[in-house]
Amino acid sequence: MTTAKRTYLSLALAALIALAGSAVTLAAGPASAVGKKGNGNHGISLYVSSGDTNSVLAYDGKTGAFQRTFASGGGLTEPEGIAFGPDRNLYVSSRSDQVLRYDGKTGEFIDVFASGHGLVDPAGIAFGGPGKDLFVASGLTDDGRGNQILRFDGKTGAFEAVVDPANAAGLDDPEAMVFRRGRLYVTSTPETSPSEVLVYDPRNNSFVKKFVPAASSHIFDASGMVFGPKGDLFLSSAETSEVKRYDGRTGAFKGVFIPAHSGGLNEAEGMAYGPHGHLFVASELGNAVLEYNRTTGAFVREFVAADSGGVGEPTFITFGPSARK
């Protein structure tokens, strides 16, 4: 996030609080569930996009101990979105305006999977839809390019479509995205107004509705998003370093889940659920990944210690197969 964006967001947040006449109570939450019954923790690793090192780092899914630099090279620059694809390989969005693919077992660079067709400054990525295609949040650049959701063939990487090409949703600087019950949820993060969560139908690449509208979102710079095990939606607020919770059926704001700066949280980014169901949050300016109780949101521990393995400015995270060689 740029310094200018932080400044705009701080001013906008202050104005919102002043307008309300009282402190705003916010809520935050989870990421994605991991593993199946009987799948031991030793078979799981936490993968972290490390912006400062231009790499994806792997940590033991049980202890948080650094395992190795899993993916780098291939032109990887300030990685953000990260996901294991249907082919079990790792896909990473890169500030080189590309989505890169790495071997899911070895971490070796395979190819540039998706690029072009308006793809700039990509953030979140997700596989889904009828064909398990790759959807990419194409960010907003200073010259106004991007600001859209692009769809690529999930097997070949061939460009397929722009989702909601007329931008009926009013999408502004998309960040996180997640599939739920066949629909795509995307965070829209304008500089000077509250964030929103927009819903799209991948069957016809159309906008469906504003699930969490700006007027009732109570959040700026919603950088991470996940649905919890009981169905609620959780958003991380990079601007205020907290996590907020919303009704998973209506999108109504329900309150703060992780309070501001809990456990040293400093600019909350990507989130994911771990093997035991606890919520993990990337602390970008804290250079760490923090663990929180899945029910109460209470701080549990610094799972990936600050600067462990050289991690710097972590953004998106995900759990996946063990990275142990």
ZIGIWO-V568845 format. One record per run of one state. SS is the DSSP state (H for helix, E for strand, L for the rest). FROM is the first residue (numbers start at 1). TO is the last residue. If there is no record, write none. Layout:
BEGIN
[[SS FROM TO] [SS FROM TO]]
END
This chain:
BEGIN
[[L 1 2] [H 3 20] [L 21 40] [H 41 43] [E 44 50] [L 51 54] [E 55 60] [L 61 65] [E 66 71] [L 72 81] [E 82 84] [L 85 89] [E 90 94] [L 95 97] [E 98 102] [L 103 108] [E 109 115] [L 116 124] [E 125 128] [L 129 132] [E 133 140] [L 141 145] [E 146 152] [L 153 158] [E 159 163] [L 164 173] [E 174 180] [L 181 182] [E 183 188] [L 189 195] [E 196 201] [L 202 205] [E 206 212] [L 213 213] [H 214 216] [L 217 221] [E 222 227] [L 228 232] [E 233 237] [L 238 241] [E 242 246] [L 247 252] [E 253 258] [L 259 261] [H 262 264] [L 265 267] [E 268 273] [L 274 278] [E 279 283] [L 284 287] [E 288 292] [L 293 298] [E 299 304] [L 305 307] [H 308 310] [L 311 313] [E 314 321] [L 322 325]]
END
